[in-house]
Amino acid sequence: MKSKEFSKSAFLVSRGAFISQVLMLGFTPVLSRIYAPEHFGALSVFTGVTAIFALIFTLKYELAIVLPAEHNTAFQVMKLTILISLGLSFVFFLLLLLFVNAFSLLSDNKIYIFFLPLSTFLIGLFAALQQWFLRNKNYKLISLAQIILAATTIIINIICILLKNTHYGLIIGYIIGYICACIVLLVKLNLTKLSLKFSLLYSLASRYKEFPRFMILTALLSTLSYQLIPLLIEYFYSTAEVGFFSIANRILMLPTIVIGTAIGNVFRVETSIMHNNNQDIRPLFRKVLKKQLLIGIPIFTSVAVVAPLMLTYVLGKQWYVAGIYTRYISFMAFGFFLIQPYNNIFIIKGKHEINMISQICLICLIILTVYFGKLYLSSLTVVISILSVMIFFFLSLNIFISYRVLKP
């Protein structure tokens, strides 16, 4: 794939993510003045639980959609993913009916709980459809679906305000947003090919059995590695320090969410095609890494320099510490930005165990650094700085390993 074509594809995917993020961030101050903190708290818990179950309920087969050389085989893998997600979400719903009192101990409102199976299926459906259209390089449609998701969520949130139903408004908006995004993708799908051949689906499930065997645990470990640092800070230090860290992390993760994910999605599709055609992936690897460095270094350097003053001016003097944390964890954030596309190398080469071992090592690195930092260092700022640099070099090593895996 030519460099200009790759950049154009990455731009088309990132455009939707960027616009959706701008919409959500732009309306947050408005919604936060009407919806109470407990409503946002309920949404945060709901989306977190939904994300974990949705991750498990697809068995990660959606990642296999871009791999087959034949489009028909890939289409069958997509159907397999959707069917598994639907089946497990339905089983989840039945379990909720049978053990509603036990599950209600996790929440003050049972209605929230019964929204979970629907949400897990919708996220699984959206993930499968998104991978299918990524494979077909319909990046404009994916971008449109992301924008529809954010816009619909906001519109429903506002409608619920007008109807004075703020208690469920945020969660209802979240669910309807995914429904509309899925509809946008389903309209472009060839529904005449949706007949099911269970023998073929079973064969494909067996063919890609490494995904549920390795990728579920790897994905859970990856999620844990993101969430582990604030949990450790809260355990060893204080909730206030977690607040400063979370604001810093949210700011620095935006380039990864908007740009890094787009580059990663396009890279995954192109490398899968090249692998099926027995082409050398290393030239594309080097070109993409060079582009990431040219984009990332100015962004993360600028944020690191201006963060303390910027956050103090925008959020108030009490957030100066968050600005300091932003400066120091920029190394770590830059590492996550760079690593985004290259985990796919382990998938297409069938080296799932390397990816899983890498996530385990990263978690051990985080735990040991924070633990010994608490024992021997007095300043959390110093601990975060050391951790950030160590994670950056660890992720850089992962990039090097993924490049070595490509060697014939």
ZISUL-V691485 format. One record per residue. N is the residue number from 1. RES is the residue in one small letter. D_CENTER is the distance of its C-alpha to the mean C-alpha in whole Angstrom. Layout:
[[N;RES;D_CENTER] [N;RES;D_CENTER]]
This chain:
[[1;m;25] [2;k;27] [3;s;25] [4;k;26] [5;e;25] [6;f;21] [7;s;21] [8;k;22] [9;s;19] [10;a;16] [11;f;18] [12;l;18] [13;v;14] [14;s;14] [15;r;16] [16;g;15] [17;a;12] [18;f;14] [19;i;17] [20;s;14] [21;q;13] [22;v;17] [23;l;18] [24;m;16] [25;l;17] [26;g;21] [27;f;21] [28;t;20] [29;p;24] [30;v;25] [31;l;24] [32;s;24] [33;r;28] [34;i;28] [35;y;26] [36;a;26] [37;p;24] [38;e;24] [39;h;23] [40;f;20] [41;g;20] [42;a;20] [43;l;17] [44;s;15] [45;v;16] [46;f;16] [47;t;12] [48;g;12] [49;v;14] [50;t;13] [51;a;9] [52;i;11] [53;f;14] [54;a;12] [55;l;10] [56;i;14] [57;f;16] [58;t;15] [59;l;16] [60;k;13] [61;y;16] [62;e;14] [63;l;13] [64;a;17] [65;i;17] [66;v;18] [67;l;20] [68;p;23] [69;a;26] [70;e;27] [71;h;26] [72;n;27] [73;t;26] [74;a;22] [75;f;23] [76;q;24] [77;v;21] [78;m;19] [79;k;22] [80;l;22] [81;t;18] [82;i;19] [83;l;22] [84;i;20] [85;s;18] [86;l;21] [87;g;23] [88;l;21] [89;s;20] [90;f;24] [91;v;25] [92;f;23] [93;f;25] [94;l;28] [95;l;27] [96;l;26] [97;l;30] [98;l;32] [99;f;30] [100;v;30] [101;n;32] [102;a;30] [103;f;26] [104;s;28] [105;l;28] [106;l;25] [107;s;25] [108;d;28] [109;n;27] [110;k;27] [111;i;26] [112;y;23] [113;i;23] [114;f;24] [115;f;21] [116;l;19] [117;p;20] [118;l;19] [119;s;16] [120;t;15] [121;f;17] [122;l;15] [123;i;12] [124;g;13] [125;l;15] [126;f;13] [127;a;11] [128;a;14] [129;l;16] [130;q;13] [131;q;14] [132;w;17] [133;f;18] [134;l;16] [135;r;18] [136;n;21] [137;k;20] [138;n;20] [139;y;18] [140;k;20] [141;l;19] [142;i;15] [143;s;16] [144;l;18] [145;a;16] [146;q;13] [147;i;16] [148;i;18] [149;l;15] [150;a;15] [151;a;19] [152;t;20] [153;t;18] [154;i;20] [155;i;23] [156;i;23] [157;n;23] [158;i;26] [159;i;28] [160;c;27] [161;i;29] [162;l;32] [163;l;32] [164;k;32] [165;n;30] [166;t;27] [167;h;27] [168;y;25] [169;g;24] [170;l;20] [171;i;19] [172;i;21] [173;g;20] [174;y;16] [175;i;17] [176;i;20] [177;g;17] [178;y;15] [179;i;19] [180;c;20] [181;a;17] [182;c;17] [183;i;21] [184;v;21] [185;l;19] [186;l;22] [187;v;25] [188;k;24] [189;l;24] [190;n;27] [191;l;28] [192;t;31] [193;k;29] [194;l;28] [195;s;31] [196;l;30] [197;k;31] [198;f;31] [199;s;32] [200;l;30] [201;l;27] [202;y;28] [203;s;29] [204;l;25] [205;a;24] [206;s;26] [207;r;26] [208;y;22] [209;k;22] [210;e;21] [211;f;17] [212;p;18] [213;r;20] [214;f;18] [215;m;14] [216;i;14] [217;l;15] [218;t;13] [219;a;10] [220;l;11] [221;l;13] [222;s;10] [223;t;9] [224;l;12] [225;s;13] [226;y;10] [227;q;12] [228;l;16] [229;i;17] [230;p;17] [231;l;19] [232;l;21] [233;i;22] [234;e;23] [235;y;25] [236;f;27] [237;y;27] [238;s;27] [239;t;25] [240;a;26] [241;e;24] [242;v;21] [243;g;21] [244;f;22] [245;f;19] [246;s;16] [247;i;18] [248;a;18] [249;n;14] [250;r;13] [251;i;15] [252;l;15] [253;m;11] [254;l;12] [255;p;13] [256;t;10] [257;i;8] [258;v;11] [259;i;13] [260;g;11] [261;t;8] [262;a;11] [263;i;13] [264;g;11] [265;n;11] [266;v;15] [267;f;16] [268;r;15] [269;v;17] [270;e;20] [271;t;20] [272;s;20] [273;i;23] [274;m;25] [275;h;25] [276;n;26] [277;n;29] [278;n;29] [279;q;29] [280;d;28] [281;i;25] [282;r;25] [283;p;27] [284;l;24] [285;f;22] [286;r;24] [287;k;24] [288;v;20] [289;l;20] [290;k;23] [291;k;22] [292;q;19] [293;l;21] [294;l;23] [295;i;20] [296;g;19] [297;i;22] [298;p;24] [299;i;21] [300;f;20] [301;t;24] [302;s;24] [303;v;22] [304;a;23] [305;v;27] [306;v;27] [307;a;24] [308;p;27] [309;l;29] [310;m;27] [311;l;25] [312;t;29] [313;y;30] [314;v;27] [315;l;26] [316;g;30] [317;k;31] [318;q;30] [319;w;27] [320;y;28] [321;v;27] [322;a;23] [323;g;24] [324;i;26] [325;y;23] [326;t;21] [327;r;23] [328;y;23] [329;i;19] [330;s;19] [331;f;20] [332;m;17] [333;a;14] [334;f;16] [335;g;16] [336;f;12] [337;f;12] [338;l;15] [339;i;13] [340;q;10] [341;p;13] [342;y;15] [343;n;13] [344;n;14] [345;i;18] [346;f;18] [347;i;17] [348;i;19] [349;k;22] [350;g;22] [351;k;21] [352;h;19] [353;e;21] [354;i;20] [355;n;16] [356;m;17] [357;i;20] [358;s;18] [359;q;15] [360;i;18] [361;c;20] [362;l;18] [363;i;18] [364;c;21] [365;l;22] [366;i;20] [367;i;22] [368;l;25] [369;t;25] [370;v;24] [371;y;27] [372;f;30] [373;g;29] [374;k;30] [375;l;33] [376;y;34] [377;l;33] [378;s;34] [379;s;31] [380;l;27] [381;t;27] [382;v;28] [383;v;26] [384;i;23] [385;s;24] [386;i;25] [387;l;22] [388;s;20] [389;v;23] [390;m;22] [391;i;19] [392;f;19] [393;f;22] [394;f;20] [395;l;17] [396;s;20] [397;l;22] [398;n;19] [399;i;19] [400;f;23] [401;i;23] [402;s;20] [403;y;23] [404;r;26] [405;v;24] [406;l;25] [407;k;29] [408;p;31]]
